[in-house]
Amino acid sequence: TKQYLYNFVAIRLAIKQMFDLALTATNRGHDVYLSNDQFEWKVRIYLFNQKWYDALETIKAMPESLKEQDKWLYWKAYAYRKLGHDNQAVATLKKISNKPVFYSLLAKSEIGDVPTIPVENKSISLNKIKYYNYAKLGFDLYQAGTKFNIPYYKNLATFVLYKTAGYSNDTDLLSISDYADNLGMNDVSIYAATKMNNVDIRRAFPTPYLDSFTQAANENGIPVTVPLAITRQESRFNKNALAFDGGVGLMQLMPQTAKYISKKLGVSADCYKTYQCNIREGTWFVASLYRKFGSNLIYASAGYNAGPGRAHRWEKAFYGLDNQLQTELVPFDITRAYTQQITTNQLVYEALINKKPLNMADYLKQINNKDKTFVEDDDNTDGNSPQATDSSDKNSDDDN
């Protein structure tokens, strides 16, 4: 039908940042024909065009399972506040979950309930957990795979431990996290910590290889929390990580990107395959983006994931909007989640390392508050980075 086509066209126009035309198209569509994805894009179109009442009513019309997600509870509160309904806005923000993720931290900061880093909890012995036999099997497989260099064993170990974590309570997850950390299974350790109902922030945001990251960050003049934030999302600090799209190592460098960087740094083309060099090259690359975008981590991280040319176009299109809205309007689902997770990661690392408050609202203003002089990407005239792929789905199990 025509109304279905209008819904489809509205999304395609919004993805290309043609929001005025998208508004015309979406107003000619009808909610009865909307999929979940189309509902979400309809709200984004109204938000960009400052149609607060329409955004609010569209969220209310969403399926129950969708409108109760933290993201849409936040934007419901945002619309209430823009319409002058502050009490309803605060009541809605209070419904959002209490976890160290983007919209939760943003909501807490807006109602003045900024969380603090809790004292580290001690774990019980692994042999006391409920599913000890399964956990032991997973850890034994990993150790055998490491000793005899059998990747299949290590992959199977990760699968077993992820499954075990899924059935474990918070006390047992703490033990799995610590045992994995002691074996150098950083990805499993983080996964177990984030599965807890009360997420253990210190274990969920570890700092392995901190000396190497600090040295690389200092050499490139950026905060060490930036490469840490990127690496936590890219590989969960798994130095042997190999992605299906070609990403390698801690910072998931694409081979063609590494080749480009190695020439800049004067190192061998295969250097990125060692974890020390992977950190050095990856930090150099993210630092170049960080400077290019004026220390704006939103677009530096978008550039790392989807290419600096795309990030540059989005920055120009969204300039002047509220910072949280800029992150939500990123057109690629994967990159949108990625930028929100990276900003969350850096905020938490700043709290852990530099004792800064977990205030997401203030933090967003600090990283995106400068007058812009837009500089075209001088290394990629087509707008796409050799690092970027549309399938850059790096550890997206964090729910933002």
C-alpha positions in Angstrom: 0.0 0.0 0.0 1.0 3.6 -0.3 1.2 4.0 3.5 3.6 1.1 3.7 5.8 2.6 1.0 5.8 6.0 2.7 7.1 4.3 5.9 9.8 2.6 3.9 10.8 5.8 2.0 10.9 7.8 5.3 13.6 5.5 6.7 15.7 5.6 3.6 15.6 9.4 3.5 16.5 9.6 7.3 19.4 7.3 6.8 20.7 9.7 4.2 20.2 12.6 6.7 17.3 14.1 4.6 15.1 14.6 7.6 12.9 17.3 6.2 11.7 15.0 3.4 11.6 12.0 5.8 9.2 14.0 8.0 6.9 14.5 5.0 7.0 10.8 4.1 6.5 9.5 7.7 3.5 11.8 8.2 1.9 10.1 5.2 2.5 6.6 6.5 0.5 4.8 9.2 1.5 3.2 12.5 -0.4 0.0 11.7 2.1 -0.8 9.0 5.2 -0.2 11.1 7.8 -2.8 12.0 9.9 -2.3 15.2 12.7 -0.8 13.2 10.3 1.6 11.4 8.8 2.7 14.8 12.3 3.5 16.0 13.1 5.5 12.9 9.8 7.3 13.0 10.7 8.5 16.5 14.2 9.6 15.4 12.7 11.6 12.5 10.4 13.4 14.9 13.2 14.0 17.4 15.5 15.5 14.7 12.7 17.8 13.6 11.8 18.8 17.2 8.3 17.3 16.9 8.2 16.4 20.6 4.5 15.5 20.8 4.6 13.3 17.8 7.7 11.6 19.1 6.0 11.0 22.4 2.8 9.6 20.8 4.8 7.3 18.5 6.7 5.8 21.5 3.4 5.3 23.3 2.1 3.4 20.2 5.1 1.1 20.1 4.7 -2.6 20.9 5.0 -3.1 24.7 8.3 -5.0 24.5 9.9 -2.2 22.5 8.6 0.9 24.4 9.8 -0.6 27.7 13.4 -0.7 26.6 15.7 1.7 28.4 16.4 3.6 25.2 12.8 4.4 24.4 11.9 5.1 28.1 14.7 7.7 27.9 13.4 9.3 24.8 9.9 9.3 26.2 11.2 11.2 29.2 13.1 13.5 26.9 10.0 14.4 25.0 8.0 14.9 28.2 10.7 17.3 29.4 10.7 19.2 26.1 6.9 19.6 26.4 7.3 20.9 29.9 6.1 17.8 31.8 9.0 17.5 34.2 7.3 15.3 36.7 6.4 12.8 34.1 9.9 12.9 32.7 11.5 12.2 36.1 9.0 9.4 36.8 9.9 7.8 33.4 13.6 8.1 33.9 13.3 6.3 37.2 12.0 3.2 35.4 15.3 2.8 33.5 17.5 -0.1 34.7 20.4 0.4 37.0 23.4 -0.9 35.0 26.6 0.6 33.7 25.3 1.2 30.1 24.7 4.3 28.1 21.0 5.1 28.6 21.0 4.0 32.3 24.0 6.2 33.1 22.4 9.1 31.1 19.1 8.7 33.0 20.8 8.5 36.4 22.8 11.7 35.7 19.7 13.6 34.6 17.8 12.9 37.8 20.9 13.6 40.0 21.4 10.0 41.0 25.0 9.6 39.7 26.3 6.1 40.6 29.6 5.5 42.4 32.1 2.7 41.9 31.4 0.2 44.6 34.1 -1.5 46.8 35.4 -4.6 45.1 33.7 -7.8 46.2 35.6 -11.0 47.1 34.7 -14.2 45.2 34.2 -17.7 46.6 36.3 -20.6 45.5 35.4 -22.0 42.1 34.7 -25.5 43.4 31.9 -24.1 45.5 29.8 -22.8 42.6 26.6 -24.6 41.5 27.8 -25.5 38.0 31.4 -26.3 39.0 31.8 -29.3 36.7 30.8 -27.3 33.6 33.0 -24.4 34.6 36.0 -26.7 35.2 35.4 -28.4 31.9 35.6 -25.0 30.1 38.7 -23.9 31.9 40.4 -27.3 31.4 39.6 -27.1 27.7 41.1 -23.6 27.5 44.3 -24.7 29.3 44.7 -27.7 27.0 44.1 -25.6 24.0 46.7 -23.1 25.1 49.3 -25.8 26.0 49.0 -27.7 22.7 48.0 -24.8 20.6 44.6 -26.1 19.6 42.3 -23.2 18.8 39.2 -25.4 18.6 39.7 -26.3 22.2 39.9 -22.7 23.2 36.8 -21.8 21.2 34.9 -24.7 22.7 36.0 -23.6 26.2 34.6 -20.1 25.6 31.3 -21.6 24.4 31.0 -23.8 27.5 31.9 -21.0 29.9 29.4 -18.6 28.2 26.7 -21.2 28.6 27.6 -21.8 32.2 27.6 -18.1 33.0 24.1 -17.9 31.5 22.8 -20.2 34.2 24.8 -18.9 37.1 23.9 -16.5 39.9 25.8 -13.4 40.8 28.0 -15.1 43.5 29.0 -17.8 41.0 29.6 -15.4 38.2 32.0 -13.5 40.4 34.1 -16.7 40.8 34.0 -17.5 37.1 35.1 -14.0 36.3 38.0 -14.1 38.7 39.2 -17.6 37.6 39.0 -16.6 33.9 40.9 -13.4 34.7 43.7 -15.4 36.4 44.0 -17.6 33.2 44.1 -14.5 31.0 40.7 -15.2 29.5 39.8 -11.5 29.6 36.8 -11.9 27.3 35.2 -14.6 29.5 36.0 -12.6 32.7 34.3 -9.5 31.3 31.3 -11.5 30.0 30.7 -13.2 33.4 30.9 -9.8 35.2 28.5 -8.1 32.9 26.0 -11.0 33.2 25.5 -10.2 36.9 22.2 -8.7 37.9 24.3 -6.2 39.9 27.1 -5.7 37.4 30.6 -5.7 39.0 32.1 -2.6 37.4 35.7 -3.3 38.4 35.6 -6.7 36.8 33.5 -5.7 33.8 36.0 -2.9 32.9 39.4 -4.4 33.6 42.7 -2.8 32.5 45.0 -5.5 31.2 48.2 -4.4 29.3 47.8 -1.1 31.0 51.5 -0.2 30.7 51.5 -0.8 27.0 48.3 1.2 26.5 49.7 4.0 28.7 52.9 4.2 26.7 51.1 4.2 23.3 48.6 6.8 24.5 51.3 9.1 25.8 53.2 8.8 22.5 50.1 9.9 20.7 48.9 12.6 23.1 45.6 11.1 24.0 44.0 9.9 27.3 44.8 6.2 28.0 41.1 5.7 28.6 40.4 6.1 24.8 42.3 3.1 23.5 41.1 1.1 26.6 37.5 2.0 25.7 38.0 0.9 22.1 39.7 -2.3 23.0 37.1 -3.4 25.5 34.5 -3.2 22.8 36.6 -4.6 19.9 38.0 -7.7 21.5 37.3 -7.8 25.2 41.1 -7.6 25.6 41.5 -11.0 23.9 44.9 -10.6 22.2 44.2 -13.6 20.0 40.9 -12.4 18.7 40.2 -13.0 15.0 37.0 -11.6 13.6 35.1 -13.0 10.7 35.4 -9.7 8.9 39.2 -9.8 9.1 39.9 -7.8 12.3 43.0 -9.0 14.2 44.1 -8.8 17.8 43.3 -6.5 20.7 42.2 -3.5 18.7 40.8 -5.6 15.8 43.0 -4.0 13.1 42.0 -4.8 9.5 45.1 -6.0 7.5 44.8 -3.1 5.0 44.6 -0.6 7.9 47.6 -2.2 9.6 49.6 -2.0 6.3 48.8 1.7 6.0 49.8 2.4 9.7 53.0 0.3 9.5 54.2 2.6 6.7 53.4 5.7 8.8 55.3 4.2 11.8 58.1 2.6 9.9 57.5 -0.9 11.2 57.1 -4.3 9.5 53.8 -5.0 7.8 53.1 -8.0 10.1 53.9 -6.1 13.3 50.2 -5.7 14.2 50.0 -9.5 14.8 51.8 -9.1 18.1 49.8 -7.6 20.9 52.3 -4.9 21.7 52.4 -3.6 18.2 48.6 -4.1 17.8 48.2 -1.7 20.7 50.7 0.7 19.3 49.2 0.8 15.8 45.6 0.8 17.0 46.3 3.6 19.4 48.0 5.6 16.6 45.0 5.1 14.4 42.4 6.0 17.0 44.5 9.0 18.1 44.5 10.3 14.5 40.7 10.1 14.5 40.5 11.7 17.9 42.5 14.7 16.7 40.7 14.8 13.4 37.4 15.2 15.2 38.6 17.7 17.8 38.7 15.2 20.7 35.1 14.3 20.1 34.9 10.6 21.0 31.4 10.2 19.5 32.7 10.8 16.0 36.2 9.4 16.5 34.7 6.1 17.5 32.1 6.2 14.7 35.1 6.8 12.3 36.9 3.8 13.8 33.9 1.6 13.2 32.4 2.9 10.0 35.0 5.1 8.4 36.1 8.7 9.0 34.3 10.0 5.9 31.0 8.7 7.1 31.5 10.0 10.6 32.5 13.4 9.1 29.2 13.6 7.2 27.2 12.7 10.2 28.9 15.2 12.4 28.0 18.0 9.9 24.4 16.8 9.6 23.8 16.6 13.4 25.8 19.7 14.5 23.9 21.8 17.0 21.7 19.0 18.3 21.9 17.7 21.8 24.8 15.3 22.3 22.7 12.3 23.2 20.5 12.9 20.1 23.5 12.9 17.9 24.5 9.5 19.1 21.0 8.2 18.5 20.8 9.5 14.9 23.8 7.6 13.7 22.2 5.7 10.8 24.0 2.3 11.1 22.6 0.1 13.9 26.0 -1.4 14.7 27.8 1.9 14.6 25.1 3.6 16.8 25.5 0.9 19.4 29.2 1.0 19.1 29.6 4.8 19.7 27.3 4.6 22.7 29.3 1.7 24.1 32.6 3.4 23.5 31.5 6.6 25.3 30.2 4.5 28.2 33.5 2.6 28.3 35.6 5.8 28.5 33.3 7.3 31.1 33.7 4.2 33.3 37.5 4.0 32.7 37.8 7.7 33.6 36.0 6.9 36.9 38.1 3.9 37.6 41.5 5.4 36.7 41.1 9.1 37.3 38.3 9.1 39.9 35.9 11.2 37.8 32.2 11.0 38.4 30.0 8.6 36.4 27.9 11.6 35.1 27.0 10.7 31.5 25.2 14.0 30.8 28.1 16.2 31.8 30.6 13.8 30.1 28.7 14.1 26.7 28.9 17.9 26.9 32.6 17.7 27.6 33.5 15.6 24.6 31.2 17.4 22.2 31.1 21.1 23.1 33.4 22.9 20.7 32.7 25.2 17.8 33.3 23.2 14.7 35.7 23.8 11.8 34.9 20.9 9.6 38.0 19.4 8.0 37.6 17.0 5.1 39.2 13.7 5.6 42.5 14.1 3.7 43.4 10.4 3.8 40.1 9.0 2.5 38.5 11.1 -0.1 35.7 8.6 -0.8 34.7 8.8 2.9 35.4 5.2 3.8 38.2 4.0 6.0 40.2 0.8 5.2 39.4 -0.1 8.8 35.6 0.1 8.4 33.3 -2.7 7.3 29.5 -2.7 7.5 29.8 -6.0 9.5 31.9 -4.5 12.3 29.7 -6.1 15.0 32.2 -6.2 17.9 31.0 -7.8 21.0 27.6 -6.1 21.0 26.1 -8.1 23.8 26.1 -5.0 26.0 22.5 -3.8 26.1 22.4 0.0 25.7 
